[in-house]
Amino acid sequence: MSDHAAVTAYLNQYFPQFDQSLRDIIAERSVLRHFEAGEVMMHKGQYIRSVMLIAEGHVKLYRESEDDGSEFFVYYLEPGNACALSMVCAARQETSEVMARAIEATTVISIPISMMDDLMRQHRSWYYFVLETYRNRFEELLEVVDNIAFRSMDERLEFYLKKQVSELGSRQLRTTHQEIANDLNSSREVISRLLKKMEHQGKVQLNKNYIEWIA
């Protein structure tokens, strides 16, 4: 299948809110990009050359520390999503303030930033998609702030695991204690202790290569 046909199929499936003329122009001028699990798709400080619409897979967005390079998980992107922060940076021709990593094999529709102004002016469905993307990501950022400001670490961990299950569509989370600690800006020892406590409470089952959500 050609890129044009594949992009059209993805747009029809995951972006049905786009009007037909918008889908046609995106299919004509965009390209598909593929990323392996664990591959960094966008680095902090990188200039944004395109806006990426997620067509397959899942992506994690991280904020990186200026001091030691540690990472703090911000939110997920899934098929049908775009990264609002990359849209802002692309529109203003600024460097990225976040890092994006594919957590499984991921395919994106890459739209050149040179198209952004015309899409905003000529296609209301793109304009509303951008606004909705900003709104959704802003709500997720508020959720992150609430978690940091108002919840204890065990509450944050439980919320994090529930969100993983919901976003990934699986009760079996193939992640390590260290990866969770990195995402929550904690230590592996603290996360391991809290996971053990949750196991005793019947909320999770800890296995060698994955964590199973039970509650």
Contacts in CASP RR format, 6 or more apart in sequence:
PFRMAT RR
TARGET T0000
AUTHOR 0000-0000-0000
METHOD contacts of the structure
MODEL  1
MSDHAAVTAYLNQYFPQFDQSLRDIIAERSVLRHFEAGEVMMHKGQYIRS
VMLIAEGHVKLYRESEDDGSEFFVYYLEPGNACALSMVCAARQETSEVMA
RAIEATTVISIPISMMDDLMRQHRSWYYFVLETYRNRFEELLEVVDNIAF
RSMDERLEFYLKKQVSELGSRQLRTTHQEIANDLNSSREVISRLLKKMEH
QGKVQLNKNYIEWIA
1 9 0 8 1.000
3 30 0 8 1.000
3 31 0 8 1.000
3 32 0 8 1.000
4 27 0 8 1.000
4 28 0 8 1.000
6 32 0 8 1.000
7 26 0 8 1.000
7 27 0 8 1.000
7 30 0 8 1.000
7 32 0 8 1.000
7 55 0 8 1.000
7 109 0 8 1.000
8 23 0 8 1.000
8 27 0 8 1.000
10 53 0 8 1.000
10 55 0 8 1.000
10 56 0 8 1.000
10 79 0 8 1.000
10 107 0 8 1.000
10 109 0 8 1.000
11 18 0 8 1.000
11 23 0 8 1.000
11 26 0 8 1.000
11 27 0 8 1.000
11 109 0 8 1.000
12 23 0 8 1.000
13 79 0 8 1.000
14 53 0 8 1.000
14 54 0 8 1.000
14 55 0 8 1.000
14 79 0 8 1.000
14 80 0 8 1.000
15 23 0 8 1.000
15 53 0 8 1.000
15 80 0 8 1.000
15 129 0 8 1.000
17 125 0 8 1.000
17 128 0 8 1.000
17 129 0 8 1.000
18 26 0 8 1.000
18 123 0 8 1.000
18 125 0 8 1.000
18 126 0 8 1.000
18 129 0 8 1.000
19 123 0 8 1.000
19 124 0 8 1.000
19 125 0 8 1.000
21 123 0 8 1.000
22 119 0 8 1.000
22 123 0 8 1.000
22 125 0 8 1.000
22 126 0 8 1.000
25 115 0 8 1.000
25 119 0 8 1.000
26 109 0 8 1.000
26 111 0 8 1.000
29 111 0 8 1.000
29 112 0 8 1.000
29 115 0 8 1.000
30 109 0 8 1.000
30 110 0 8 1.000
30 111 0 8 1.000
30 112 0 8 1.000
31 109 0 8 1.000
31 110 0 8 1.000
32 55 0 8 1.000
32 107 0 8 1.000
32 108 0 8 1.000
32 109 0 8 1.000
32 110 0 8 1.000
33 52 0 8 1.000
33 107 0 8 1.000
33 108 0 8 1.000
33 110 0 8 1.000
34 105 0 8 1.000
34 106 0 8 1.000
34 107 0 8 1.000
35 41 0 8 1.000
35 102 0 8 1.000
35 105 0 8 1.000
35 106 0 8 1.000
35 107 0 8 1.000
35 108 0 8 1.000
36 102 0 8 1.000
36 105 0 8 1.000
37 102 0 8 1.000
37 103 0 8 1.000
37 104 0 8 1.000
37 105 0 8 1.000
37 106 0 8 1.000
38 101 0 8 1.000
38 102 0 8 1.000
38 103 0 8 1.000
39 101 0 8 1.000
39 102 0 8 1.000
40 99 0 8 1.000
40 100 0 8 1.000
40 101 0 8 1.000
41 52 0 8 1.000
41 59 0 8 1.000
41 100 0 8 1.000
41 101 0 8 1.000
41 102 0 8 1.000
41 106 0 8 1.000
41 108 0 8 1.000
42 48 0 8 1.000
42 83 0 8 1.000
42 86 0 8 1.000
42 96 0 8 1.000
42 98 0 8 1.000
42 99 0 8 1.000
42 100 0 8 1.000
43 96 0 8 1.000
43 99 0 8 1.000
44 64 0 8 1.000
44 95 0 8 1.000
44 96 0 8 1.000
44 97 0 8 1.000
44 98 0 8 1.000
44 99 0 8 1.000
45 95 0 8 1.000
45 96 0 8 1.000
45 97 0 8 1.000
46 95 0 8 1.000
46 96 0 8 1.000
47 93 0 8 1.000
47 94 0 8 1.000
47 95 0 8 1.000
47 96 0 8 1.000
48 86 0 8 1.000
48 89 0 8 1.000
48 90 0 8 1.000
48 94 0 8 1.000
48 95 0 8 1.000
48 96 0 8 1.000
48 113 0 8 1.000
49 90 0 8 1.000
49 112 0 8 1.000
49 113 0 8 1.000
50 90 0 8 1.000
50 110 0 8 1.000
50 111 0 8 1.000
50 112 0 8 1.000
50 113 0 8 1.000
51 82 0 8 1.000
51 83 0 8 1.000
51 86 0 8 1.000
51 87 0 8 1.000
51 90 0 8 1.000
51 110 0 8 1.000
51 111 0 8 1.000
51 113 0 8 1.000
51 116 0 8 1.000
52 82 0 8 1.000
52 83 0 8 1.000
52 86 0 8 1.000
52 108 0 8 1.000
52 109 0 8 1.000
52 110 0 8 1.000
52 111 0 8 1.000
53 80 0 8 1.000
53 81 0 8 1.000
53 82 0 8 1.000
53 108 0 8 1.000
53 109 0 8 1.000
53 111 0 8 1.000
54 77 0 8 1.000
54 78 0 8 1.000
54 79 0 8 1.000
54 80 0 8 1.000
54 81 0 8 1.000
54 82 0 8 1.000
54 106 0 8 1.000
54 108 0 8 1.000
55 79 0 8 1.000
55 80 0 8 1.000
55 107 0 8 1.000
55 108 0 8 1.000
55 109 0 8 1.000
56 79 0 8 1.000
56 105 0 8 1.000
56 106 0 8 1.000
56 107 0 8 1.000
57 78 0 8 1.000
57 79 0 8 1.000
57 102 0 8 1.000
57 103 0 8 1.000
57 104 0 8 1.000
57 105 0 8 1.000
57 106 0 8 1.000
57 107 0 8 1.000
58 76 0 8 1.000
58 77 0 8 1.000
58 78 0 8 1.000
58 102 0 8 1.000
58 103 0 8 1.000
58 104 0 8 1.000
58 106 0 8 1.000
58 167 0 8 1.000
58 168 0 8 1.000
59 76 0 8 1.000
59 77 0 8 1.000
59 78 0 8 1.000
59 83 0 8 1.000
59 100 0 8 1.000
59 101 0 8 1.000
59 102 0 8 1.000
59 103 0 8 1.000
59 106 0 8 1.000
60 73 0 8 1.000
60 75 0 8 1.000
60 76 0 8 1.000
60 77 0 8 1.000
60 100 0 8 1.000
60 101 0 8 1.000
60 103 0 8 1.000
60 183 0 8 1.000
61 73 0 8 1.000
61 74 0 8 1.000
61 75 0 8 1.000
61 76 0 8 1.000
61 77 0 8 1.000
61 83 0 8 1.000
61 85 0 8 1.000
61 98 0 8 1.000
61 99 0 8 1.000
61 100 0 8 1.000
62 71 0 8 1.000
62 72 0 8 1.000
62 73 0 8 1.000
62 74 0 8 1.000
62 98 0 8 1.000
62 99 0 8 1.000
62 100 0 8 1.000
62 101 0 8 1.000
63 71 0 8 1.000
63 72 0 8 1.000
63 74 0 8 1.000
63 97 0 8 1.000
63 98 0 8 1.000
63 99 0 8 1.000
64 70 0 8 1.000
64 71 0 8 1.000
64 72 0 8 1.000
64 98 0 8 1.000
64 99 0 8 1.000
65 71 0 8 1.000
65 72 0 8 1.000
70 182 0 8 1.000
70 185 0 8 1.000
71 99 0 8 1.000
71 182 0 8 1.000
71 183 0 8 1.000
72 183 0 8 1.000
72 185 0 8 1.000
73 160 0 8 1.000
73 182 0 8 1.000
73 183 0 8 1.000
73 184 0 8 1.000
74 98 0 8 1.000
74 140 0 8 1.000
74 141 0 8 1.000
74 144 0 8 1.000
75 137 0 8 1.000
75 140 0 8 1.000
75 141 0 8 1.000
75 144 0 8 1.000
76 163 0 8 1.000
76 167 0 8 1.000
77 83 0 8 1.000
77 100 0 8 1.000
78 167 0 8 1.000
81 133 0 8 1.000
81 136 0 8 1.000
82 129 0 8 1.000
82 133 0 8 1.000
83 98 0 8 1.000
83 100 0 8 1.000
83 137 0 8 1.000
84 133 0 8 1.000
84 134 0 8 1.000
84 136 0 8 1.000
84 137 0 8 1.000
84 138 0 8 1.000
85 96 0 8 1.000
85 97 0 8 1.000
85 98 0 8 1.000
85 137 0 8 1.000
86 96 0 8 1.000
86 98 0 8 1.000
86 100 0 8 1.000
87 116 0 8 1.000
87 130 0 8 1.000
87 133 0 8 1.000
87 134 0 8 1.000
88 94 0 8 1.000
89 95 0 8 1.000
89 96 0 8 1.000
89 97 0 8 1.000
90 113 0 8 1.000
90 116 0 8 1.000
91 113 0 8 1.000
91 116 0 8 1.000
93 113 0 8 1.000
111 119 0 8 1.000
119 126 0 8 1.000
119 127 0 8 1.000
120 126 0 8 1.000
120 127 0 8 1.000
120 130 0 8 1.000
147 155 0 8 1.000
147 156 0 8 1.000
147 159 0 8 1.000
148 156 0 8 1.000
151 159 0 8 1.000
153 184 0 8 1.000
153 186 0 8 1.000
153 190 0 8 1.000
153 194 0 8 1.000
154 194 0 8 1.000
154 197 0 8 1.000
154 198 0 8 1.000
156 184 0 8 1.000
157 180 0 8 1.000
157 184 0 8 1.000
157 191 0 8 1.000
157 194 0 8 1.000
157 195 0 8 1.000
157 198 0 8 1.000
158 198 0 8 1.000
158 203 0 8 1.000
160 180 0 8 1.000
160 183 0 8 1.000
160 184 0 8 1.000
161 173 0 8 1.000
161 204 0 8 1.000
161 211 0 8 1.000
161 213 0 8 1.000
162 213 0 8 1.000
164 173 0 8 1.000
164 175 0 8 1.000
164 213 0 8 1.000
165 171 0 8 1.000
165 173 0 8 1.000
165 213 0 8 1.000
171 212 0 8 1.000
171 213 0 8 1.000
171 214 0 8 1.000
172 210 0 8 1.000
172 211 0 8 1.000
172 212 0 8 1.000
172 213 0 8 1.000
173 210 0 8 1.000
173 211 0 8 1.000
173 212 0 8 1.000
173 213 0 8 1.000
174 209 0 8 1.000
174 210 0 8 1.000
175 210 0 8 1.000
175 211 0 8 1.000
177 188 0 8 1.000
177 191 0 8 1.000
177 192 0 8 1.000
177 195 0 8 1.000
178 188 0 8 1.000
178 191 0 8 1.000
180 186 0 8 1.000
180 191 0 8 1.000
180 195 0 8 1.000
181 187 0 8 1.000
181 188 0 8 1.000
181 190 0 8 1.000
181 191 0 8 1.000
184 191 0 8 1.000
195 204 0 8 1.000
195 206 0 8 1.000
195 211 0 8 1.000
196 206 0 8 1.000
198 204 0 8 1.000
199 205 0 8 1.000
199 206 0 8 1.000
201 215 0 8 1.000
202 214 0 8 1.000
202 215 0 8 1.000
203 213 0 8 1.000
203 214 0 8 1.000
203 215 0 8 1.000
204 211 0 8 1.000
204 212 0 8 1.000
204 213 0 8 1.000
204 214 0 8 1.000
204 215 0 8 1.000
205 211 0 8 1.000
205 212 0 8 1.000
205 214 0 8 1.000
END
